[in-house]
Amino acid sequence: MDIQKEKDAYLGELLERDAITQDEYNDIIFRPSVNAFDSNYLSARFIDNINWGWNSWQAAKAKSVPEVINVGNELQSWVAVWSFKARHDREDYIVVDANLLAEKIENLTGANA
């Protein structure tokens, strides 16, 4: 998810849970250069709390969502090791056991394959 969508999702969640009002939502500015929120009107303590939540949101997301590139690289390496050649109608095919592949995906992502 790109940072703009992530920011909107976070602030939307705060708004939905009544942690901030619509006026506060409208006053909050995101500063990508420092990956933090700011406001010309809201108190520094209020914005510090918003930023603490943002940092926690980012940390939790990083721990719970595997990076697609890492998963892709891991799968590519796994397939290279666990695939084998099979011959059918005088042609060679690279084959991977579907059950082993499903187990590997489950281990990498936590999803039930």
KAFENMO-V10550 format. One record per pair of residues at least 6 apart in sequence whose C-alpha atoms are under 7 Angstrom apart, sorted by the first residue. I is the first residue (numbers start at 1). J is the second residue. Records with the same first field share a line. If there is no record, write none. Layout:
I = J / J
//
This chain:
14 = 20
15 = 21 / 22
27 = 39 / 41
28 = 37 / 38 / 39
29 = 37 / 38 / 39
30 = 36 / 37 / 38
31 = 37
36 = 51
37 = 47 / 51
38 = 47
66 = 109
71 = 108
82 = 96
83 = 94 / 95 / 96
84 = 94 / 95 / 96
85 = 92 / 93 / 94 / 95
86 = 92 / 93 / 94 / 95
87 = 93
102 = 113
105 = 113
106 = 112 / 113
//
